[in-house]
Amino acid sequence: NLKLLGNALKDQYSMSFTTDSKQVLDVALKVKPDIILLDVVMPDVNGYDVCRRLKVNAETSKTPVIFITAKGEVKDERHGFEVGGVEYIHKPISPLSVKRRVQTHLAIYDQTRLLEERVQEKTKKLLQAFENTKNTTLDTIHLLSRSAEFKDENTWSHILRMSNYSAAIAR
């Protein structure tokens, strides 16, 4: 199965393999793959448990996991999705089908990462803009309230009280 998958994908992707279910997380942390193809039936730890471990680790939680397995019942497939898999492919596999599904999920993963980067970038810019205008806005408010002080002491006191109340409410 590994050879079949390797032959189907070797022309387009660099790959790392392990047949030890206990090493999947370590290999994933070392290699930082864009996608993980995982069998359900493995010695020691089954693929569902391996997927759970991948999904609770901050460094691998967003990495898409595609199950490739002989377990073909609906309950098995449902379980695969429940633990965090994005696709469930039944054996025997069709190399073309695996290729297309891998391409699709890599494209989704790439778009997701790109959008997350853009959101972080925009958030950073908004926070910077807020920080830059916060002081200017506060200075403007203080200057306007000070100008009212010169016209009328009662108005100034009222403005000062209202600004203190507004600040307390905001906090």
C-alpha positions in Angstrom: 0.0 0.0 0.0 2.8 2.4 0.8 4.5 1.6 -2.5 1.2 2.1 -4.4 0.7 5.5 -2.7 4.3 6.4 -3.2 4.1 5.6 -6.9 0.9 7.6 -7.3 2.2 10.7 -5.6 6.0 10.7 -6.0 6.0 12.8 -9.2 4.2 15.8 -7.5 5.1 15.6 -3.8 7.9 14.9 -1.5 6.9 12.3 1.1 7.9 10.8 4.4 6.7 7.4 5.6 6.5 5.6 8.8 4.9 2.2 9.5 5.1 2.7 13.3 1.9 4.3 14.5 3.7 5.5 17.7 6.1 7.6 15.5 3.5 9.5 13.4 3.3 12.5 15.7 7.1 12.7 16.0 7.6 12.4 12.2 4.8 15.1 11.7 6.5 17.5 14.1 9.9 17.0 12.4 8.7 17.1 8.8 5.8 19.5 9.2 3.8 18.0 6.3 1.0 19.8 4.5 -1.2 16.7 4.6 -1.1 13.3 6.3 -2.3 10.0 4.7 -3.2 7.6 7.5 -4.3 4.0 7.7 -6.8 3.1 10.4 -5.6 -0.4 11.0 -2.0 -0.2 12.4 -0.1 -2.1 15.0 -0.1 -0.7 18.6 -2.2 2.5 18.1 -5.0 2.7 15.5 -5.3 5.6 13.1 -8.2 7.2 14.9 -6.1 7.6 18.0 -3.2 8.8 16.0 -5.4 11.4 14.4 -6.7 12.5 17.8 -3.2 13.0 19.0 -2.4 15.1 15.9 -5.5 17.2 16.4 -4.7 18.1 20.0 -1.1 19.2 19.2 -0.9 22.9 18.3 1.7 22.3 15.6 -0.3 19.6 13.8 -3.9 20.4 14.6 -4.6 22.1 11.3 -2.8 19.6 9.1 -5.5 17.7 7.0 -5.6 14.0 7.7 -6.9 11.6 5.0 -7.8 8.1 6.1 -6.9 5.4 3.6 -8.3 2.1 4.9 -10.0 -1.2 4.4 -12.5 -0.4 7.1 -15.5 0.5 4.9 -18.5 0.6 7.2 -20.5 3.8 7.7 -19.7 3.8 11.4 -16.0 3.6 10.7 -16.2 6.5 8.2 -18.2 8.6 10.6 -15.7 7.9 13.3 -12.9 9.0 11.0 -14.6 12.3 10.5 -15.4 12.7 14.1 -11.7 12.4 15.2 -10.7 15.1 12.6 -10.2 13.4 9.3 -11.1 15.4 6.2 -11.4 12.5 3.8 -12.0 8.7 4.1 -10.8 6.6 1.1 -11.6 2.9 1.0 -9.1 0.3 -0.2 -8.3 -0.9 -2.7 -7.4 2.6 -3.8 -7.5 4.2 -7.2 -4.2 6.1 -7.6 -6.0 8.8 -9.7 -8.7 9.3 -7.1 -6.1 9.6 -4.3 -4.1 12.1 -6.4 -7.2 14.2 -7.0 -8.3 14.1 -3.4 -4.9 15.0 -2.1 -4.7 17.9 -4.6 -8.1 19.2 -3.5 -7.3 19.1 0.2 -3.9 20.7 -0.3 -5.6 23.5 -2.2 -8.1 24.0 0.6 -5.3 23.9 3.2 -3.2 26.4 1.2 -6.2 28.8 0.9 -7.0 28.4 4.6 -3.4 29.3 5.5 -3.4 32.2 3.1 -6.6 33.6 4.5 -5.4 33.2 8.1 -2.2 35.1 7.3 -4.3 37.9 5.7 -6.6 38.0 8.7 -3.5 38.3 11.1 -2.0 40.9 8.9 -5.2 43.0 8.8 -5.7 42.6 12.5 -2.2 43.8 13.2 -2.8 46.8 10.9 -6.1 47.6 12.7 -4.5 47.4 16.1 -1.7 49.6 15.0 -4.1 52.1 13.5 -6.2 52.1 16.7 -3.1 52.6 18.9 -2.0 55.5 16.6 -5.4 57.2 16.7 -6.2 56.4 20.3 -3.8 59.0 21.7 -4.7 61.5 19.0 -8.4 61.1 19.7 -7.9 61.4 23.5 -5.8 64.5 23.0 -8.4 66.0 20.8 -11.1 65.3 23.4 -9.0 66.8 26.2 -8.3 69.9 24.1 -12.0 70.4 23.3 -13.0 70.0 26.9 -10.2 72.4 28.0 -11.5 75.0 25.5 -15.0 74.7 27.2 -13.3 75.5 30.5 -12.3 79.0 29.3 -15.9 79.8 28.4 -17.8 78.6 31.5 -16.6 76.9 34.7 -19.9 75.1 35.1 -19.7 73.7 31.6 -16.1 72.5 32.3 -17.1 70.8 35.5 -20.0 69.1 33.8 -17.8 67.9 30.9 -15.2 66.6 33.3 -17.8 64.7 35.3 -19.4 63.2 32.1 -16.0 62.1 30.8 -15.3 60.4 34.1 -18.7 58.7 34.1 -18.2 57.6 30.4 -14.7 56.2 31.2 -16.2 54.3 34.2 -19.0 52.9 32.1 -16.6 51.9 29.4 -14.3 50.1 31.9 
